[in-house]
């Protein structure tokens, strides 16, 4: 995925890269245990996943999410459609999560 990211992943990376959220550093395609997270901010222990319809009600994702939580990460799942259609709303949601989920 790092060499061929989806359109939504590319758009999200443009939003997250270069410490654009007041210095919060994100990395992409990060191995965490047996999984690879789309985007990770270690300072806030936040994992962001850009998901398409294949992830709707996925039992595999529930197991993965539980493992990431066990390792101390918070998880924010964003739908590809929302990333592309509502980038400002996505940015606001990410900012809220970086502040500890406070509105």
N, C-alpha and C positions, 0 to 999 in steps of 0.2 A: 504494500500500500504506500510505502514511502516514495517509491519511484513513480507510481501511478495512482495518486490520490483521487478520490471522487471530486466532483465539482463542489460539493458542500464542504468537504475537508479542505480544499484549497481556499475557499472563501473564509472558513473559520480560521485557518492558519494565518491568513492576511490580517485578521482581526487580532489574533493572539500574539503574533511574533514581535520581536524587538521590544519587549517589555512595554507594550502599548497600554497596559492597564496599570498605570502609575508604578511601574517598576516590577510588577509581578512577572516572573520568568516562566514561560511554558516551554516544554519540550514535546516533540511529537513522536509517535510510534515508539513508546517506551515499554520495554519488557518489565513486567511486575509479576514475579513468580512465573507460572506457566502461561500467563496471558500477556497480550500486548495492548496497552492503552493508547487510544488515538492521541490524546493530549493530556499532559500532567503538569501541574504547578506544585512542586514539592513544598514551597513555603507555606501554602495553605492546605496541603494534602488533598488537592482537588483533582479528580480525573474527569475529563470531558469526553464524551463519546458522541460522534456524529453518526446517527443511525438512520437506515432506510427501513422500508416495510418488512424486510426479512427479519427484523428484530422484534416485531410486534408479538407480544406474548411468548417470548422465547424462554423455555425452561433452561437452556444452556446459559442464557444471560443472567438468570436468577442465581445460578451457581457461581458464575463469574463475579457478579456484584457482591455476593456474600463473602467471597474470598478477598476482594478488594477492601471491603469494609473491615474484615478481620485484620487486615494489614494497616488499618488506620486511615484509609482514604474515604473521602466523600465522593459521591458519583453524581454527575450531572449528565443526563442523556438528552440530546437535542435531536429533533427530527430534521433530516436533510431539507425537507420542504421549508421548515421554519427558518433555517440558517440562510437559505437563498431568498425567501420571500420577505422575511422580517429581520434583517440584520441588526437594526437598532434595538428591537425588543430582545434579541438574543444577547447583544452586548450588555443591556441593562440586567438581564438575568445572570449573566456571568459575573458582572460587577457585584451584584447582591450576594452571590455565592462566595466570592472572594472576601467579602466582609463578614463571612460567617453565616450567611443565609438570612441576614437582616434585611427587611424591605427598605 
